Amino acid sequence: MDKFFLAICFFLAVMLETTVIQLPFVLLLLLVTTIFYRTEWIFIVGLILGIIIDGLTFRHLGETSLFYIIFLLFVFLYEQKFELKTVAFAALMSFVGSFFFFLVFGSQVFILQLIAATIIGSLFFLAFSRIKTPVAKKYNVE
């Protein structure tokens, strides 16, 4: 059920990012997924989704995938130094990731899109923190 929900979220994020709104929804979902799951399969998801986005937006194949993988490596690098499961970390990494995303791929309204992406990344984090139950609660372990 958990993976199915994530698949639906990523599908909607790809559709929104490539058709309607030029905000890095997939990058923000990858960030939140990295914060909550901390597993290596997120790199494969980022690679596949980046290639799909490149194909749908007529970019060179692999540009977005490379950016996603470098960003996720950056998040995993700072996993040891910061407490990941906080809104402040999610907002900071959303800001940094969106800043470089807009810098690399271009943006029409840079500041406004950066603020919107940071707010949306924080909202994704808050939504996932409400949805994803801790293991201790799930199995009644205290």
C-alpha positions in Angstrom: 0.0 0.0 0.0 2.8 2.3 0.9 4.6 1.8 -2.4 1.4 2.1 -4.4 0.6 5.5 -2.7 4.2 6.7 -3.6 3.7 5.5 -7.2 0.5 7.5 -7.5 2.2 10.6 -6.0 5.1 10.3 -8.4 2.8 9.9 -11.4 0.8 13.0 -10.5 4.0 14.9 -9.8 5.4 14.0 -13.3 2.2 15.0 -14.9 2.0 18.3 -13.1 5.6 19.2 -13.7 5.6 18.4 -17.4 2.2 19.8 -18.4 0.8 22.5 -16.0 3.2 24.0 -13.5 7.0 24.5 -13.9 7.8 23.6 -10.3 10.1 20.7 -9.3 7.4 18.5 -7.8 9.4 15.3 -8.5 12.5 16.7 -6.9 10.5 17.7 -3.8 8.8 14.2 -3.6 12.2 12.5 -4.0 13.5 14.7 -1.1 10.6 13.8 1.2 10.8 10.1 0.2 14.6 10.2 1.0 13.9 11.7 4.4 11.4 9.1 5.4 12.7 5.9 3.7 16.5 6.4 3.6 17.0 3.5 1.1 18.9 3.2 -2.1 15.9 2.4 -4.4 15.2 6.1 -4.4 18.1 6.6 -6.7 16.6 4.2 -9.3 13.3 6.0 -9.0 15.0 9.3 -9.5 16.9 8.0 -12.6 13.7 6.6 -14.2 11.6 9.6 -13.4 14.3 12.0 -14.7 14.5 10.2 -18.0 10.7 10.3 -18.3 10.6 14.0 -17.5 13.4 14.7 -20.0 11.5 12.8 -22.7 8.2 14.7 -22.0 9.8 18.1 -21.9 12.1 17.6 -24.9 15.4 18.0 -23.0 18.6 16.0 -23.5 18.0 12.5 -21.9 19.7 12.2 -18.6 20.0 15.9 -17.6 17.3 15.8 -15.0 18.3 12.3 -13.9 21.8 13.4 -13.2 20.6 16.4 -11.3 18.3 14.2 -9.1 21.0 11.7 -8.4 23.5 14.4 -7.4 20.9 16.1 -5.2 20.0 12.8 -3.5 23.6 12.1 -2.9 23.9 15.5 -1.3 21.0 14.7 1.0 22.4 11.3 1.9 25.8 13.0 2.6 24.3 15.3 5.2 22.2 12.5 6.7 24.9 12.1 9.4 25.3 15.8 10.2 21.7 16.9 10.5 18.4 15.6 11.9 16.5 14.7 8.8 13.0 14.4 10.1 12.3 18.1 10.8 10.4 20.7 8.9 13.4 23.0 8.9 15.6 20.5 7.2 12.9 19.8 4.6 12.4 23.5 3.9 16.1 24.2 3.7 16.8 21.3 1.3 13.7 22.2 -0.7 15.1 25.7 -1.0 18.6 24.6 -2.0 17.4 21.9 -4.4 14.9 24.2 -6.1 17.4 27.0 -6.3 19.9 24.9 -8.2 17.1 23.3 -10.2 15.9 26.7 -11.4 19.5 27.8 -11.9 20.4 24.8 -14.1 17.1 24.4 -16.0 16.0 28.0 -16.2 13.1 29.8 -14.8 10.8 32.8 -15.8 9.9 34.0 -12.3 12.8 32.8 -10.2 12.1 34.2 -6.8 8.4 33.5 -6.8 8.9 29.9 -8.0 11.6 29.4 -5.4 9.3 30.5 -2.6 6.4 28.4 -3.9 8.7 25.3 -4.2 10.0 25.8 -0.7 6.5 26.0 0.7 5.3 23.0 -1.3 8.3 21.0 -0.2 7.5 21.8 3.5 3.8 20.9 2.9 4.8 17.6 1.3 7.0 16.8 4.4 4.1 17.7 6.8 1.7 15.5 4.8 4.0 12.6 4.7 4.8 12.9 8.4 1.1 12.6 9.1 0.6 9.7 6.7 3.7 7.6 7.4 3.3 6.0 10.8 6.3 5.0 12.8 7.3 1.4 13.0 6.8 1.4 16.8 3.2 2.5 16.5 2.5 0.1 13.7 3.5 -3.0 15.6 2.6 -1.7 19.1 6.2 -1.7 20.3 7.2 0.9 22.9 
